[in-house]
């Protein structure tokens, strides 16, 4: 099966590795230095928990041409990078697109692709449950318990589910499906915005962050307020147990955050705050639609965005 992985960061690289091991004809779209590393050294991954290295050969392209055809296209990138690639995807003749990653505007992106594409586009959304960072050499350190992606359509059944199943049939990689992917993606935003802001405010020094009792407790209130906004808009918080736990066991969540921020592998989870800033901006548009006070959310956003602006000037 011809598969394109559009994006060669940590998540895209691991996905490409899984697809290669599954026996697919895999092409990776990468640019600049990353493209040269892949051509020269292959796809090099250090599997953190599994204590092993793997190297896979992949085809590398730097541009997607309109007449290039793939059975499946996985677009794996940060939320703020998606808009720039939508016109490229729309001009390409491949039909089956999976947008993988954080997404605050899934419906809007789907509409753009379906309304402007030269061919019929089947668009679904995915989230790969893994993390890690890229070393200067190009080697990826991947942190995962096992290869897994959550997938869902915004409009009923996934039309190319059989193709997806076949792509991963011969590799240890689990596909899970969610009936309300839009609600899942929006619920996830609430959690990652809070947690990534904690890390960012301490410049990634998670041990110091774990000692800031006031900030950790504020993050819990931020998540509660974010979930309230989504509930008021009619979204079902998913998974439901996260909001129940935050509201009924706040002290337990606080100690959980302290422990998580002390775990040694947490420092290896890469993230750029530009994506979080874009997610804050998108969530602000949702907040404007409801009459709910979000003082903790607003304060944390102001702190984090002020630091982000200062860091980039």
PyMOL commands that set and color helices and strands:
alter all, ss='L'
color gray80, all
select helices_A, chain A and resi 10-21+32-41+79-91+106-116+161-167+181-201+206-210+213-232+240-248+250-260+264-268+273-287+295-311
alter helices_A, ss='H'
color red, helices_A
select strands_A, chain A and resi 2-6+25-29+43-47+52-56+59-61+72-76+96-100+122-128+131-134+140-143+147-152+173-177
alter strands_A, ss='S'
color yellow, strands_A
deselect
rebuild
show_as cartoon
